[in-house]
Amino acid sequence: MSENNKNNIHTDKKSNSDENKPVVKNNTENTSTENSSKDNSTSENKPVSRGRRDALKTLATVPVLGAMAYGVYKKRKNEIFNRSAADMFHFPTEVAPFAASTGDGEAIRIGIIGTGIRGKQLLSGLGFSSPTEVQELINLNKADSTNKRYQDFIEQEDLNVKITAVCDIFDVHAEEGIAAGANIYREGLNGKYGDSPKRYLNYKELLAADDVDAVVIASPDHWHGQMTMDAVRAGKHVYLEKPMTWTVPETYALRELVKNSNVIFQLGHQNRQIEAYERAREIIDRGLLGPISLIETGTNRNDPNGAWVYDINPKANPNTIDWQQFDGDPERIKEYMDYMTSAGLAAYVGPEPRDKFSLERFFRWRCWWDYSTGLSGDLLTHEYDAMNQILKLGIPSSATSSGGVYFFKDGRTVPDVLHTTFEYKDRGLAMLYSATLASQFKRTRKIMGHDATMEVGSSLSVTIDPRSERYKDKIAEGKIKTNEPFYHYVPGRDLDAITSATELYFAERGLLYSYVGGKRYNTTYLHLHEWLECIRTGKQPSCDIDQGFEEAITAHMGTRAYLEGRTMYWDSEKEEITRG
């Protein structure tokens, strides 16, 4: 591909617990794992789930001894149908737990770049939270005993790492990151502390530090690619928050750099650690859904944080924020401007000058293309990576997008509604992604096959199609009902009180917790755990540079299709995006 052609489109180049057992709904009862708790104890203070309420309504009509018999009967019925499903689908009823880290050897020394909202969550996944944050977890647990986040954090296995360096261009965030890194005992206020990590004012100085082996990057999108390339050149292992890149050219450059290095790279799609996805992939690999023709996935949010209208810290001002560093790397900005101007998209640039200090843009940067990758980079990437993990989709042959700023009339240039269709011509299927930041209506991911449809998130279910050829005999015999899920897999049932619509969205998508061997884990912890184990063993993690490249190109295709109002195509031989 010629150099000119490279620069014309942003630019182109190259358990062992009963909770883990699946449930199959039988032909006479509408049962689920929620209805068949293995713990029959009750408490006046314990919240009652909908499934449990339904069961209690049923039991209210049964005499006391009859209720006991009913419980035994229902448990046996579920066990029978569990075995029936396992026999019919030909796989065991449990997913094997992951191999725990030994933590032997010297601690891996980590520098973290960006200690805002996501940066703090990543620090927590590594086992480090500030005393203030730990105290908040303690207080939440005291107020509500069902809120287990403090217990999860305290019981999180030690990863044998040390936070040695922190870099953030906002003084308050940097101080919070330092406090977290020093809180090696995971204590609340008035607890004891370890050594404080060193603060760096510029990320390049952190990368040059001898006491940093690996970095976690949680900066705004427009810095992702450049910071990672600089880290690879410095020989540091990298855990990078999604999306992988802001521009297309850096996508190719970053892939080449990582592949020609000894650096272990992990992209931050923690959905790779969700237990239900492993079962979903097995179902797909065995062809149990039949030929798949359509995938539906999406994002629904309906609160300010979900729409990127984050709080503005009262201590933020030109003296506490290094705006010049926030602005971006000159080379990346040039790539962005070259693409936007050549494609006639000047209306999406600005409208504020890049060098003008703005608290709104600093804290709510996702709302402007000058720093953001939009809905495609922020949220579509999670949905795509989930489907890519399960179905091994790769890069689509084409992408078509539409949408706009329909609800949040606050000056943003990034749409709050988006619909994108990805075509996979060679697979004979399409994937539909739609998003709104102004409705919280719950929608599940659906993978639609000729013989069955699978819905997957933190759990999964399979519903047999009435016209199925594969299962028509079982349908005729009455062993399968087609108007309800035949197979239902729920790795865990307990869920803490949800404090926001955004958090509810992530919980329902399985992006907060996973259950391994019957134990609940923070998925961010599991993803970081895998990355660290790969650093120690030299193996490649589940979301390596190849998976990241597929994610980035797919997201860029969706974004460009929206911005230019035309279909974007992928030339797999030349490895470039072309316009329709």
C-alpha positions in Angstrom: 0.0 0.0 0.0 1.4 3.4 -0.9 2.3 6.0 1.7 -0.5 8.3 0.4 -3.0 5.5 0.7 -1.8 4.8 4.3 -2.8 8.3 5.4 -6.3 8.7 3.9 -8.5 7.0 6.5 -7.3 7.8 10.2 -5.1 6.0 8.3 -4.8 2.5 6.9 -1.9 0.1 7.3 -1.2 -2.4 8.5 -16.2 -25.6 40.3 -17.0 -27.8 42.3 -20.0 -26.1 43.9 -23.7 -26.8 43.2 -23.9 -23.2 42.3 -21.8 -23.9 39.2 -24.1 -26.6 37.8 -26.3 -25.8 34.8 -30.1 -26.0 35.1 -32.4 -27.3 32.4 -36.0 -26.3 32.7 -38.3 -29.3 32.8 -41.7 -29.7 31.1 -43.9 -29.1 34.2 -42.2 -26.4 36.2 -40.7 -23.0 35.5 -37.5 -23.6 37.6 -34.1 -22.0 37.7 -31.1 -22.0 39.9 -32.6 -19.1 41.8 -35.5 -21.4 42.7 -33.4 -24.2 44.0 -31.0 -22.7 46.5 -28.7 -25.3 48.2 -28.9 -23.2 51.4 -32.4 -23.5 52.9 -31.7 -21.1 55.8 -33.6 -17.9 55.9 -33.0 -14.5 57.5 -35.3 -11.5 58.0 -32.5 -9.3 56.7 -31.7 -11.4 53.6 -33.1 -9.9 50.4 -35.5 -12.2 48.6 -34.8 -12.8 44.9 -37.6 -13.0 42.4 -37.0 -16.7 41.9 -37.1 -17.3 45.7 -40.4 -15.2 46.0 -41.9 -17.4 43.2 -40.9 -20.5 45.1 -42.3 -19.1 48.4 -45.6 -18.4 46.6 -45.8 -22.0 45.4 -44.9 -23.4 48.8 -47.5 -21.2 50.5 -50.2 -23.5 49.0 -48.4 -26.7 50.2 -48.7 -28.2 53.8 -45.5 -28.0 55.9 -44.4 -31.6 55.3 -45.5 -31.3 51.7 -43.2 -28.3 51.3 -40.3 -30.3 52.5 -41.1 -33.1 50.1 -41.6 -30.6 47.3 -38.1 -29.2 47.9 -36.6 -32.7 47.7 -38.7 -33.5 44.6 -37.7 -30.3 42.9 -34.0 -30.8 43.6 -34.2 -34.3 42.2 -36.1 -33.2 39.1 -33.4 -30.5 38.5 -30.6 -33.0 39.0 -32.3 -35.4 36.5 -32.6 -32.7 33.9 -29.1 -31.4 34.6 -27.8 -34.9 33.7 -30.2 -35.0 30.7 -28.8 -31.8 29.3 -25.2 -32.9 29.9 -25.9 -36.2 28.1 -27.6 -34.5 25.2 -25.0 -31.7 24.8 -22.2 -34.1 25.6 -20.2 -32.1 28.1 -19.7 -32.1 31.9 -21.8 -30.0 34.1 -18.9 -28.1 35.6 -16.1 -25.8 34.3 -12.6 -26.5 35.6 -11.2 -23.8 37.9 -8.1 -21.8 36.8 -4.7 -22.7 38.0 -3.8 -20.5 41.0 -0.6 -18.5 41.1 2.2 -19.7 43.3 3.5 -16.2 43.7 7.0 -17.6 44.0 10.1 -15.6 43.1 10.7 -11.8 43.2 7.8 -9.4 43.1 7.0 -7.9 39.7 7.4 -4.1 40.0 4.6 -2.2 38.4 4.2 1.4 37.4 0.7 2.7 36.7 0.0 5.4 34.2 -3.4 7.1 34.9 -5.1 6.8 38.3 -8.5 8.1 37.5 -11.7 6.0 37.7 -10.4 2.9 35.8 -6.9 3.3 37.1 -8.1 2.9 40.7 -10.1 -0.2 39.7 -7.0 -1.7 38.2 -5.0 -0.9 41.3 -7.7 -2.7 43.3 -7.5 -5.7 41.0 -3.8 -5.8 41.8 -4.6 -5.7 45.5 -4.1 -2.0 46.2 -6.8 0.5 47.2 -6.4 3.7 49.1 -7.3 3.7 52.8 -10.3 5.9 52.0 -11.6 3.4 49.4 -11.1 0.4 51.7 -12.9 2.3 54.5 -15.8 2.9 52.1 -16.0 -0.9 51.4 -15.9 -1.6 55.2 -18.8 0.9 55.8 -20.8 -0.6 52.9 -20.5 -4.1 54.4 -21.5 -2.8 57.8 -24.6 -1.2 56.4 -25.5 -4.2 54.3 -24.1 -7.6 55.1 -25.0 -8.9 51.7 -22.5 -6.4 50.1 -19.4 -8.7 49.9 -17.0 -6.4 48.1 -14.9 -5.8 51.1 -14.7 -9.6 51.7 -13.8 -10.1 48.0 -11.0 -7.5 48.2 -9.5 -8.8 51.4 -9.6 -12.4 50.4 -8.2 -11.7 46.9 -5.0 -13.8 46.6 -1.8 -11.9 46.7 -0.3 -11.5 43.2 3.3 -10.9 44.4 3.5 -7.4 42.9 4.8 -4.1 44.1 3.6 -0.7 43.0 6.8 1.3 42.5 5.7 4.2 40.3 2.6 6.3 39.7 2.0 8.9 36.9 -1.0 11.1 36.6 -1.2 14.6 35.3 -3.9 15.6 37.9 -2.3 16.1 41.3 -5.3 14.7 43.2 -5.5 11.5 41.2 -1.7 11.0 41.5 -2.0 11.4 45.3 -4.8 8.8 45.4 -2.7 6.4 43.4 0.3 6.8 45.7 -1.9 6.2 48.8 -3.3 3.0 47.2 0.2 1.8 46.3 1.4 2.3 49.8 -1.6 0.5 51.4 0.0 -2.9 51.2 -1.9 -4.2 54.2 -5.3 -3.4 52.6 -6.5 -1.4 55.7 -8.9 1.4 56.0 -8.4 4.8 57.7 -5.8 4.9 60.5 -4.2 1.7 59.3 -0.5 1.0 58.7 1.3 1.6 55.4 4.2 0.4 53.4 6.6 2.4 51.2 5.0 4.9 48.9 5.5 4.5 45.2 7.4 7.4 43.4 5.3 9.9 41.5 6.4 10.9 38.0 5.2 14.0 36.3 5.7 12.6 32.8 5.0 9.0 31.8 8.3 8.8 29.8 10.3 9.4 33.0 8.3 6.5 34.6 9.2 4.2 31.6 12.8 5.0 32.0 12.8 3.9 35.7 15.0 0.9 36.6 12.6 -0.3 39.3 9.6 -0.7 36.9 9.2 -4.1 35.2 5.7 -3.6 33.8 3.2 -0.9 33.3 -0.6 -0.6 33.6 -1.9 2.1 31.3 -5.3 3.6 32.0 -5.0 7.0 30.3 -7.6 8.6 28.0 -8.1 6.9 24.6 -6.0 9.4 22.6 -2.9 8.3 24.6 -3.3 4.5 24.6 -1.4 3.7 21.5 1.5 6.1 21.9 2.1 5.3 25.6 2.1 1.6 24.8 4.5 1.9 21.9 6.9 3.9 24.2 6.5 1.3 26.9 7.4 -1.5 24.5 10.4 0.4 23.3 11.5 0.7 26.9 11.1 -3.0 27.4 8.2 -2.9 29.8 5.5 -5.4 29.9 2.1 -3.8 29.2 -1.5 -4.1 30.5 -3.5 -1.6 28.4 -7.0 -0.6 29.0 -9.3 -0.9 26.0 -9.6 0.3 23.3 -6.1 -0.5 22.0 -5.7 2.6 19.8 -7.1 6.0 18.9 -5.9 6.1 15.2 -5.6 3.4 12.6 -1.9 4.0 11.7 -0.8 3.4 15.3 -2.8 0.2 15.3 -0.4 -1.3 12.8 2.7 0.3 14.3 1.8 -1.0 17.8 1.3 -4.6 16.5 4.6 -4.6 14.7 6.4 -3.3 17.8 4.9 -5.9 20.2 5.5 -8.8 17.8 9.1 -7.9 17.4 9.7 -7.6 21.2 9.8 -9.9 24.2 7.1 -7.8 25.9 4.0 -9.5 27.3 1.0 -7.4 26.1 -2.5 -7.8 27.5 -5.5 -5.7 26.4 -8.0 -5.0 29.1 -11.0 -7.0 28.1 -11.7 -8.7 31.4 -14.7 -10.5 29.9 -12.0 -13.0 28.7 -12.2 -14.4 32.3 -15.9 -14.9 32.5 -16.7 -18.5 33.3 -20.0 -18.6 31.3 -18.1 -17.6 28.2 -16.0 -20.7 28.4 -19.1 -22.8 28.4 -20.5 -20.7 25.6 -17.4 -21.3 23.5 -17.7 -25.0 24.1 -21.4 -25.0 23.0 -20.3 -23.2 19.8 -17.4 -25.4 19.1 -19.6 -28.5 19.3 -22.1 -27.0 16.8 -25.0 -27.3 19.2 -26.7 -24.2 17.9 -26.5 -25.3 14.3 -25.4 -22.8 11.6 -25.3 -19.3 13.1 -26.6 -16.4 11.0 -27.2 -13.5 13.3 -25.7 -12.1 16.5 -27.3 -9.3 18.4 -25.6 -7.3 21.1 -25.8 -3.8 22.5 -25.4 -1.2 25.2 -28.1 0.4 27.3 -27.3 3.1 29.9 -29.4 5.8 31.5 -27.4 7.8 34.0 -24.9 10.7 33.8 -21.8 8.5 34.4 -23.0 6.0 31.8 -23.2 9.0 29.4 -19.7 10.1 30.3 -20.9 13.2 32.3 -18.5 12.5 35.1 -18.2 14.7 38.2 -15.7 17.5 38.0 -13.3 17.5 41.0 -13.5 20.8 42.9 -9.7 20.8 43.3 -9.1 20.7 39.6 -7.7 23.9 38.0 -4.8 24.9 35.7 -2.4 24.6 38.7 -3.3 21.0 39.5 -3.7 19.7 35.9 -0.9 19.5 33.3 -3.1 20.5 30.3 -0.2 20.5 27.8 0.4 16.8 28.5 -3.3 16.0 28.3 -3.6 17.5 24.9 -1.9 14.5 23.2 1.2 13.3 21.3 1.9 15.6 18.3 2.3 12.7 15.9 -1.0 11.2 16.9 -2.8 14.5 16.7 -1.5 15.0 13.2 -2.8 11.6 12.2 -6.2 12.5 13.6 -6.3 15.9 11.9 -5.1 14.5 8.6 -7.9 12.0 8.6 -10.6 14.3 9.7 -9.7 17.0 7.2 -9.2 14.6 4.2 -12.5 13.0 4.9 -14.3 16.3 5.1 -15.1 15.9 8.8 -14.0 19.3 10.1 -17.4 19.7 11.8 -16.4 16.9 14.3 -13.2 18.7 15.3 -13.2 21.0 18.3 -15.1 23.3 18.4 -12.8 24.4 21.3 -9.1 24.9 20.4 -7.0 22.0 21.7 -4.7 24.2 23.6 -7.6 25.9 25.6 -7.9 24.6 29.1 -11.2 23.0 29.8 -12.3 21.2 33.0 -15.3 19.7 31.1 -13.0 18.2 28.4 -10.5 17.0 30.9 -13.0 15.0 33.0 -15.6 14.2 30.2 -13.1 13.7 27.3 -15.1 10.7 26.0 -17.7 13.2 24.6 -15.4 14.6 22.0 -13.7 13.0 19.0 -10.6 15.1 19.8 -9.8 12.6 22.6 -12.4 9.8 22.3 -13.0 6.7 20.3 -16.7 7.1 20.9 -19.3 4.3 21.6 -17.3 2.0 19.3 -14.1 2.3 21.3 -15.6 2.5 24.7 -18.4 0.0 24.7 -18.8 -1.8 21.4 -15.3 -3.1 21.9 -16.4 -5.1 25.0 -19.3 -6.6 23.1 -17.2 -7.4 20.1 -14.5 -9.0 22.1 -17.0 -11.1 24.0 -18.3 -12.4 20.7 -14.8 -12.8 19.2 -13.8 -14.8 22.3 -16.8 -17.1 21.9 -17.0 -17.4 18.1 -13.5 -16.5 16.9 -15.0 -13.9 14.5 -12.0 -12.0 13.5 -12.3 -8.7 11.5 -15.6 -8.3 9.7 -15.7 -7.9 5.9 -17.7 -4.7 6.2 -19.2 -2.2 8.7 -22.2 0.2 8.3 -23.2 2.6 11.1 -25.8 5.2 11.8 -26.8 7.3 14.8 -26.3 10.7 16.3 -26.4 13.0 19.3 -30.1 12.6 20.0 -30.5 13.1 23.8 -27.5 14.8 25.4 -27.5 18.3 23.9 -24.4 19.4 25.8 -22.0 20.2 23.0 -20.6 16.8 22.6 -19.6 15.6 19.1 -19.6 11.8 19.9 -23.0 10.2 19.4 -25.2 9.0 22.3 -27.0 6.6 20.0 -25.3 4.2 17.6 -26.3 1.3 15.4 -23.6 -0.7 13.6 -24.0 -3.8 11.3 -20.9 -6.0 10.8 -21.0 -8.5 8.0 -19.0 -11.7 8.0 -19.5 -12.8 4.4 -17.2 -15.8 4.7 -19.1 -17.0 7.8 -22.5 -16.3 6.4 -23.5 -14.2 9.4 -24.0 -10.6 10.6 -23.5 -9.0 14.0 -25.7 -6.1 15.0 -24.6 -3.7 17.7 -26.9 -0.9 18.9 -26.4 1.5 21.8 -28.3 4.2 23.6 -27.1 6.2 26.6 -30.6 7.3 27.4 -32.4 4.1 28.2 -31.6 1.3 30.7 -33.8 -1.3 29.1 -32.2 -4.7 29.6 -31.1 -6.6 26.5 -29.1 -9.8 26.4 -26.5 -10.9 23.9 -28.1 -13.3 21.5 -26.3 -15.8 19.2 -29.0 -17.2 16.8 -28.5 -20.6 15.2 -30.7 -22.7 13.0 -31.2 -25.2 15.8 -31.0 -23.1 18.9 -30.4 -19.6 20.2 -28.0 -18.8 23.0 -28.2 -15.8 25.4 -25.0 -15.0 27.2 -23.7 -12.6 29.9 -22.8 -13.4 33.4 -24.9 -16.5 32.8 -26.1 -18.2 29.7 -29.2 -20.0 28.4 -30.0 -22.0 25.3 -33.5 -22.1 23.8 -34.2 -24.8 21.1 -35.7 -23.5 17.9 -39.1 -25.0 17.0 -37.9 -25.7 13.5 -34.7 -27.4 14.6 -33.6 -30.4 12.5 -31.0 -31.5 15.1 -33.5 -31.7 18.0 -36.8 -32.4 16.2 -37.1 -36.0 17.6 -36.6 -34.7 21.2 -39.2 -32.0 20.5 -41.6 -34.5 19.2 -41.1 -36.8 22.2 -41.8 -33.9 24.5 -38.4 -33.9 26.0 -37.7 -30.4 24.9 -40.0 -27.4 25.1 -39.2 -24.7 22.6 -40.9 -21.8 24.4 -38.4 -21.6 27.3 -34.7 -22.2 27.9 -33.8 -25.8 27.7 -30.3 -25.3 29.2 -29.4 -22.6 31.8 -25.9 -22.1 33.2 -25.5 -19.8 36.2 -21.9 -19.8 37.7 -23.0 -17.8 40.7 -26.2 -16.4 42.2 -25.2 -13.8 44.7 -25.0 -10.2 43.6 -24.3 -7.1 45.7 -26.5 -4.1 45.8 -26.0 -2.2 42.6 -25.3 1.5 43.2 -25.7 2.9 39.6 -27.2 2.1 36.2 -23.6 2.0 34.8 -22.6 -0.6 37.4 -25.8 -2.6 36.7 -24.9 -2.7 33.0 -21.4 -4.1 33.7 -22.8 -6.6 36.2 -25.4 -8.0 33.8 -22.8 -8.2 31.1 -20.6 -10.3 33.4 -17.9 -7.6 33.5 -17.6 -7.2 37.3 -17.4 -10.8 38.7 -16.9 -14.3 37.5 -17.2 -17.6 39.4 -14.3 -20.0 39.3 -14.7 -23.3 41.1 -17.6 -21.9 42.9 -15.7 -18.9 44.2 -16.5 -15.3 43.2 -13.6 -13.3 41.7 -13.4 -9.8 40.4 -12.9 -10.2 36.6 -10.3 -7.4 36.5 -8.3 -9.3 39.1 -8.4 -12.5 37.0 -7.3 -10.7 33.9 -4.4 -9.0 35.6 -3.6 -12.4 37.3 -3.3 -14.0 33.8 -1.1 -11.2 32.5 1.3 -11.5 35.4 1.4 -15.3 35.1 2.3 -14.9 31.4 5.1 -12.5 32.4 6.5 -15.1 34.7 6.1 -18.1 32.3 6.6 -16.4 28.9 3.2 -17.6 27.6 0.8 -15.4 25.7 -2.3 -14.1 27.5 -5.9 -14.5 26.2 -6.2 -10.9 24.9 -2.8 -10.5 23.3 -1.7 -8.2 20.5 -3.4 -10.3 17.8 -6.8 -10.1 19.6 -6.2 -6.5 20.3 -5.5 -5.8 16.6 -8.8 -7.4 15.6 -10.6 -5.4 18.3 -9.1 -2.1 17.2 -9.6 -2.5 13.5 -13.2 -3.6 14.0 -13.9 -0.6 16.2 -12.2 1.8 13.8 -14.4 0.4 10.9 -17.5 1.1 12.9 -16.4 4.6 13.8 -15.4 5.5 10.3 -18.6 4.2 8.9 -20.5 6.5 11.2 -18.3 9.5 10.6 -18.3 9.2 6.9 -21.8 8.0 6.4 -20.7 5.1 4.2 -19.9 1.4 4.5 -16.3 0.5 5.3 -14.7 -2.7 4.0 -11.8 -4.8 5.1 -9.4 -6.0 2.5 -7.9 -9.1 4.3 -5.2 -9.6 1.8 -3.8 -6.1 1.9 -4.8 -5.7 5.5 -6.4 -2.3 5.0 -9.7 -0.5 5.4 -11.3 0.7 2.2 -14.3 2.9 1.6 -17.5 1.8 0.0 
